[in-house]
Amino acid sequence: MRAGIDSADSFCWLFVAIGPNTAMRHSEILAARFDNIDFEQLRLFVPDAKAGQRVQPITRELAEILRAEREMREDRAGWIFPSLHKDSRTVDRARMDNAFRGAVVRAGLDPELVTRT
């Protein structure tokens, strides 16, 4: 987590926080939206999962992280990982490979063993 916080990518730490607290796939994490979170029931609606839409349980710790992050955002109902480029044709983030791999290396872990989902 510290290596994710120290990343040049300001969203890397959040990606690192969501992965182990949900076991969601890379693309599902990046396509998540604040308006799909049920903070009371600790659930995240995943409309475009590989096997079809589902409701993903989240930990209480992750719910608190996401609630705090949402409160700091201008768009409190939108993408958790918005596009980094204003001229992008999509509004959500497409990949986190490089930032995640960099965080793994900075943490002293083997990037062949610790991979994004």
VENBELVEN-V574499 format. One record per helix or strand of 2 or more residues. SS is the DSSP state (helix for helix, strand for strand). FROM is the first residue (numbers start at 1). TO is the last residue. If there is no record, write none. Layout:
[[SS/FROM/TO] [SS/FROM/TO]]
//
This chain:
[[helix/2/5] [helix/12/22] [helix/26/30] [helix/34/36] [strand/37/38] [strand/43/46] [strand/54/57] [helix/60/72] [helix/97/106]]
//
